[in-house]
């Protein structure tokens, strides 16, 4: 059933790719498959190029460095707060 649906969709693509008009049978299928492959490749290259242009590598490095710095500061502040909670009872015992 799925192969029938794929075959029907391939036949309907004839109007989308005018370079494949007038061809019959296996030649038409091969032409449409090649056109779809080219279209998919162009789409992939366009998406990859757009991502590279919109997310510059230096910007990703800056975001990573900023996130790392914030994470380290949060860890440091939580560690200091925990140490203060642990040391306070010891100070109270020493003064008692």
Rosetta blueprint (number, residue, H / E / L):
1 X L
2 X H
3 X H
4 X H
5 X H
6 X H
7 X H
8 X H
9 X H
10 X H
11 X H
12 X H
13 X H
14 X H
15 X H
16 X L
17 X L
18 X H
19 X H
20 X H
21 X L
22 X L
23 X L
24 X L
25 X H
26 X H
27 X H
28 X H
29 X H
30 X H
31 X H
32 X H
33 X H
34 X H
35 X H
36 X H
37 X H
38 X H
39 X H
40 X H
41 X H
42 X H
43 X H
44 X H
45 X H
46 X H
47 X H
48 X H
49 X H
50 X H
51 X H
52 X H
53 X H
54 X H
55 X L
56 X L
57 X H
58 X H
59 X H
60 X H
61 X H
62 X H
63 X H
64 X H
65 X H
66 X H
67 X H
68 X H
69 X H
70 X H
71 X H
72 X H
73 X H
74 X H
75 X H
76 X H
77 X H
78 X H
79 X H
80 X H
81 X H
82 X H
83 X H
84 X H
85 X H
86 X H
87 X H
88 X H
89 X H
90 X H
91 X H
92 X H
93 X H
94 X H
95 X H
96 X L
